[in-house]
């Protein structure tokens, strides 16, 4: 698994669709999804990354807040993902999560910060 595939695997492990922010389908059918960044580096260079958990067509925070808790719980300890040539370590960033308001009040979004360290060339 390469670095981008490892990030894809991590974000898609939470039971809802997850997309690289640069490739979200225009005809997206899901109202509940994760959009995440892909930025990579090499050994001993931690990389700050972000993702957003989106829930459209709702005024309630319960589902999106629970999904943010699921991500947080997955990172209680360092998450280690094997790569073809090394490992990816993921930890919580600071601040970890924040709610983001939308303009019309019909979308809920939580912005997530993580730190990724690619222990690979």
C-alpha positions in Angstrom: 0.0 0.0 0.0 1.4 3.4 -0.9 1.0 6.6 1.2 -2.1 7.9 -0.6 -3.7 4.5 -0.4 -3.0 4.3 3.4 -4.7 7.6 4.0 -7.6 6.5 1.8 -7.9 3.3 3.8 -7.8 5.2 7.2 -10.6 7.6 6.2 -12.7 4.9 4.7 -12.6 2.8 7.9 -15.4 4.8 9.6 -18.5 3.3 7.8 -19.3 6.3 5.5 -17.8 7.2 2.1 -14.6 9.1 2.2 -13.0 11.1 -0.7 -9.8 12.8 -1.5 -10.9 16.5 -1.4 -9.6 16.9 -4.9 -11.8 14.1 -6.3 -15.2 14.4 -4.7 -17.7 13.2 -7.3 -19.8 16.0 -8.8 -22.8 13.7 -8.7 -22.2 12.7 -5.1 -25.3 10.8 -3.8 -24.4 10.4 -0.2 -25.4 13.2 2.3 -23.0 11.8 4.9 -19.3 11.6 3.9 -15.7 12.5 4.7 -13.5 14.8 2.5 -9.8 14.5 3.4 -6.5 16.0 2.3 -3.6 14.0 0.9 -0.2 15.4 1.5 2.8 13.2 1.9 6.5 13.5 2.9 9.2 11.2 3.9 11.0 9.9 7.0 10.9 12.1 10.2 8.8 14.9 8.8 5.4 15.1 10.5 2.7 16.4 8.2 -0.5 18.2 9.5 -3.5 17.1 7.6 -7.2 17.8 7.8 -10.5 16.3 6.9 -14.1 17.4 7.1 -17.1 15.2 8.1 -20.1 16.4 6.2 -23.8 15.7 6.9 -26.1 17.5 4.4 -29.8 18.2 4.7 -30.0 18.2 8.5 -30.1 20.6 11.4 -28.9 18.0 14.0 -25.3 17.5 15.1 -25.7 14.0 16.6 -24.5 11.8 13.7 -21.6 14.0 12.6 -20.5 14.5 16.2 -20.6 10.8 16.8 -18.5 10.2 13.7 -15.9 12.7 14.9 -15.8 10.8 18.2 -15.3 7.6 16.2 -12.2 9.1 14.5 -11.0 10.4 17.9 -11.4 7.0 19.5 -9.4 5.4 16.6 -6.5 7.7 17.5 -6.4 7.2 21.3 -3.1 5.5 20.6 -1.0 6.1 17.5 -2.7 4.5 14.5 -0.1 2.5 12.6 -0.8 1.5 8.9 1.8 -0.6 7.1 3.1 0.7 3.8 4.9 -1.1 1.0 8.2 0.4 2.3 7.6 1.4 5.9 4.7 2.7 8.0 2.3 5.6 8.4 1.6 6.8 11.9 -1.5 8.9 12.6 -2.2 10.9 15.7 -4.7 13.6 16.7 -3.8 17.2 15.7 -4.4 20.3 17.7 -7.2 21.3 18.0 -8.6 18.0 17.0 -12.1 18.9 16.0 -14.2 22.0 15.5 -17.7 22.6 14.3 -18.1 24.7 11.2 -21.3 26.7 10.4 -22.8 26.8 6.9 -24.6 29.7 5.4 -28.1 28.2 5.2 -28.1 26.0 8.3 -28.9 22.8 6.5 -25.5 21.2 6.6 -23.4 20.1 9.5 -19.6 19.9 9.2 -16.8 19.0 11.7 -13.3 19.9 10.7 -10.7 17.4 11.9 -6.9 17.9 12.3 -4.5 15.0 12.4 -0.8 14.6 12.3 0.7 12.0 9.9 4.2 10.7 9.9 5.4 8.6 7.0 8.2 6.4 8.2 9.1 5.6 4.7 11.3 6.9 1.9 
